[in-house]
Amino acid sequence: MENKFHIRILQAGLWASLFFFGLTSCGSDGKVIATVDDSELTESEAMILMKHLGYDINNEAEYNAFIIQWCERETLKKELQETNPELYQLVQLRGDAFEGELAQFYLEEELLKGNLDTNVTYDQIASYYTLNKEDFILSDYLVKALYLKIPKDVEFKSEGIDQAFMLKNDKDLSQVNSYAKLYAENFYFNDSSWIYFNELSKDIPLTKYNVDNIVLNRTKTYFSDDEHTYFLNIIDFTLKDEIPPMEFVANQIKEIIVLNRLQDLKEQYGSTMIRKIKDKHEINISK
């Protein structure tokens, strides 16, 4: 069947405005940035949708992907409307029902969070941690480490970095820090916080190395590939399948406690809230 639907993305001058204003201003609310037949997507609508769907509104690739996705979905809706009106009506009805569910979700969030206590004490975190330790069992090593990545053609031995990265002397860290500011493409050191080893090493080519040995032996090593030199110093670690230190999961526990409180509020006041909202509106049901 001949495709009668035409996608049109309007980009003239768009990226200049998006990046100059960081998509934070709504001064061009009605500016149409994409159309599918008679359906239009405005800049402000795109900003709202991208934000709530988790897109980076300042990333050109993600912006383009979002626009293409919107156009494709609008095209499918219009195709269904033309080829099968009954199914299209069902889509609309199910969409309306889902809108109601979303409305309830956001109303509850907005109306109840005014009564939500978001303060979580250290004792509450410690109590939750003690009672639910098994929920936080690790699937990866936690490490405290130094990591440095520099271009391969950058000299480091004459600067003494091959010795300083081992942090044997008090002055070594300051030396590595200064060097990293000049040459590092990636640098990490925080001896007071734990980090997942996989996260730390995600851009290190470790395929030919035994990760278990690197961590468990508290390895201090450096090596090169065709483009970079990598320095890795494992200062401390926790084992896989063990319970992490409380400080590592403290923020996660705080979020869980607050979400549990919100759920309790919904169960306590949700039906009352809906009843009050219904009382504000005229509802007629024919028999």
C-alpha positions in Angstrom: 0.0 0.0 0.0 1.3 3.4 -0.9 2.5 5.3 2.2 0.6 8.6 2.4 2.2 9.8 5.6 5.0 12.3 5.5 7.3 13.0 8.5 8.7 16.4 8.6 11.3 17.5 11.2 11.7 21.3 11.4 15.3 22.0 12.4 16.2 25.3 10.9 17.8 27.4 13.6 16.6 24.9 16.2 19.8 23.7 17.6 21.1 27.2 18.0 18.2 28.0 20.3 18.3 24.7 22.1 22.0 24.9 23.1 22.0 28.6 23.8 19.0 28.3 26.2 19.8 24.8 27.4 16.2 23.8 26.8 15.5 25.5 30.2 13.4 28.4 28.9 9.9 28.1 27.7 10.0 31.3 25.7 9.3 29.4 22.5 6.5 27.2 23.8 4.5 27.1 20.6 7.4 26.5 18.2 6.7 23.5 16.1 9.7 21.2 15.8 8.1 18.1 14.1 4.9 17.2 12.2 3.3 14.1 11.0 0.4 15.1 8.7 -1.7 17.4 10.9 -0.1 16.3 14.2 2.4 18.7 15.6 5.1 18.5 18.3 6.1 21.8 19.9 9.4 22.5 21.6 7.9 22.8 25.0 6.1 19.5 24.6 9.3 17.8 23.6 11.1 19.3 26.6 8.4 18.0 29.0 8.3 14.5 27.5 12.1 14.1 27.2 12.6 15.2 30.8 10.1 12.7 32.2 11.2 9.9 29.9 14.8 10.2 31.1 16.4 11.7 27.9 19.2 14.2 28.2 17.6 17.3 26.7 21.0 18.9 25.9 22.3 15.8 24.0 21.8 16.2 20.2 21.8 12.4 19.6 19.2 11.8 22.3 17.1 14.7 21.0 17.2 13.3 17.4 16.3 9.8 18.7 13.4 11.2 20.6 12.0 13.2 17.6 12.3 10.2 15.3 10.5 8.0 17.9 7.7 10.5 18.3 7.3 10.7 14.5 7.2 6.9 14.1 4.6 6.6 16.8 2.4 9.3 15.4 2.7 7.6 12.0 1.6 4.3 13.4 -1.4 5.9 15.1 -2.5 7.6 11.9 -2.0 4.4 9.9 -4.2 2.5 12.3 -6.8 5.2 12.3 -7.1 5.0 8.5 -6.8 1.2 8.1 -8.8 0.0 11.1 -10.9 2.7 12.8 -12.4 0.2 15.3 -9.0 -0.8 16.6 -8.0 2.9 16.6 -11.0 3.7 18.8 -9.9 0.9 21.2 -6.4 2.4 21.3 -7.9 5.8 22.2 -10.2 4.3 24.9 -7.3 2.4 26.5 -5.2 5.5 26.3 -7.9 7.5 28.1 -8.0 4.8 30.8 -4.2 4.9 31.2 -4.4 8.7 31.4 -6.6 8.3 34.5 -4.1 6.0 36.1 -1.3 8.4 35.5 -3.4 11.3 36.8 -4.0 9.4 40.0 -0.3 8.6 40.4 0.8 12.2 39.9 -2.0 13.6 42.1 -1.1 11.3 44.9 2.6 12.2 44.6 1.9 15.9 44.6 -0.9 16.0 47.3 0.7 13.6 49.7 4.3 14.7 49.5 3.4 17.8 51.5 2.8 15.4 54.4 5.8 13.3 53.7 8.6 13.3 56.2 11.8 13.1 54.1 14.2 13.3 57.1 15.9 10.0 57.8 18.2 9.8 60.8 21.4 7.8 61.1 19.7 5.5 63.6 16.8 4.8 61.2 19.3 3.9 58.4 21.3 1.7 60.8 18.1 -0.1 62.0 17.0 -0.8 58.4 20.4 -1.9 57.4 20.6 -4.3 60.4 17.2 -5.8 59.6 17.6 -6.1 55.8 21.3 -6.8 55.3 20.6 -9.7 53.0 18.9 -7.4 50.5 22.2 -5.7 49.8 24.4 -8.7 49.1 27.0 -7.7 46.5 27.3 -9.1 43.0 30.5 -7.3 42.3 33.6 -6.3 44.3 33.7 -3.0 46.1 37.1 -1.3 46.0 38.9 1.7 47.2 41.4 2.4 44.5 43.4 4.8 42.5 42.9 4.7 38.7 44.7 6.8 36.1 44.4 6.7 32.3 46.7 8.7 30.0 47.4 8.8 26.3 50.2 6.3 25.4 52.5 8.9 23.9 52.6 10.9 27.2 55.8 10.4 29.2 55.3 9.3 32.8 58.5 7.6 33.9 60.5 10.8 33.9 57.8 12.3 36.0 58.0 9.4 38.4 54.4 8.4 38.1 55.2 4.8 37.7 56.3 4.9 41.4 54.0 7.6 42.7 50.8 5.8 41.7 51.6 3.2 44.3 51.1 5.8 47.0 53.9 4.7 49.3 54.8 8.2 50.4 52.6 11.1 51.7 53.6 13.3 48.7 52.8 10.7 46.1 49.0 11.5 45.8 49.7 15.2 45.4 52.1 14.4 42.6 49.6 12.0 40.8 46.9 14.6 41.2 48.9 17.3 39.6 50.0 15.0 36.8 46.3 13.9 36.2 45.1 17.4 35.8 47.6 17.9 32.9 47.3 14.6 31.1 44.6 12.2 32.4 41.7 11.2 30.2 40.2 9.5 33.3 41.2 9.7 36.9 39.7 8.3 40.1 40.8 8.4 43.7 38.7 8.5 46.8 40.0 6.5 49.7 37.1 7.3 51.9 34.4 5.9 49.6 33.7 2.5 48.0 33.0 2.0 44.3 32.0 -1.1 42.3 35.1 -2.5 40.6 33.1 -2.9 37.3 32.3 0.8 37.4 35.8 1.8 38.1 37.3 -0.4 35.4 34.6 0.1 32.7 37.1 1.7 30.2 40.1 -0.5 31.2 40.9 -3.4 28.8 41.0 -6.2 31.3 40.0 -9.1 29.1 43.3 -10.9 29.3 43.6 -10.3 33.1 42.1 -12.2 35.9 39.9 -9.7 37.7 39.6 -11.8 40.8 43.4 -11.8 41.2 43.7 -8.1 40.5 41.3 -7.3 43.3 42.1 -10.0 45.8 45.8 -9.4 45.6 45.4 -5.6 45.9 47.2 -5.3 42.7 49.3 -2.2 41.9 50.0 -2.3 38.2 50.2 -0.3 35.0 50.1 -1.5 31.4 49.5 -0.1 27.9 47.5 -0.9 24.8 47.7 0.8 21.4 46.3 4.1 22.6 46.6 4.4 26.4 48.5 3.6 29.6 46.5 2.5 32.6 47.5 2.7 36.2 45.6 0.8 38.8 46.2 0.6 42.6 43.7 -1.5 44.6 43.9 -0.1 48.2 41.1 -2.1 49.8 38.2 -4.4 48.7 35.1 -6.3 49.9 34.3 -9.7 48.6 31.5 -10.6 46.2 28.5 -12.2 47.8 29.1 -10.3 51.0 27.2 -7.5 52.6 28.5 -4.1 51.8 29.5 -1.5 54.5 26.5 0.5 55.7 27.9 3.8 54.4 27.9 2.4 50.9 24.2 1.7 50.9 23.1 4.6 53.2 21.7 6.8 50.4 19.9 3.8 48.9 18.4 2.9 52.3 17.2 6.5 52.8 15.4 6.4 49.5 13.8 3.1 50.4 12.6 4.5 53.8 11.1 7.6 52.2 9.4 5.6 49.5 7.9 3.3 52.1 6.6 6.3 54.0 5.0 7.6 50.8 3.4 4.2 50.1 2.0 4.2 53.7 0.5 7.7 53.1 -1.1 6.5 49.9 -2.7 3.5 51.6 -3.8 5.7 54.5 -5.1 8.7 52.6 -5.4 7.7 49.0 -9.1 6.7 49.0 -10.0 9.9 51.0 -8.1 12.0 48.5 -9.9 10.5 45.6 -13.3 10.9 47.2 -12.6 14.6 47.9 -11.5 15.1 44.3 -14.7 13.4 43.0 -16.8 15.7 45.2 -15.4 18.7 43.4 -16.6 17.6 40.0 -20.1 16.9 38.6 -20.4 13.2 37.8 -23.5 11.8 36.1 -24.1 8.1 35.4 -27.0 7.1 33.2 -29.0 4.0 34.1 
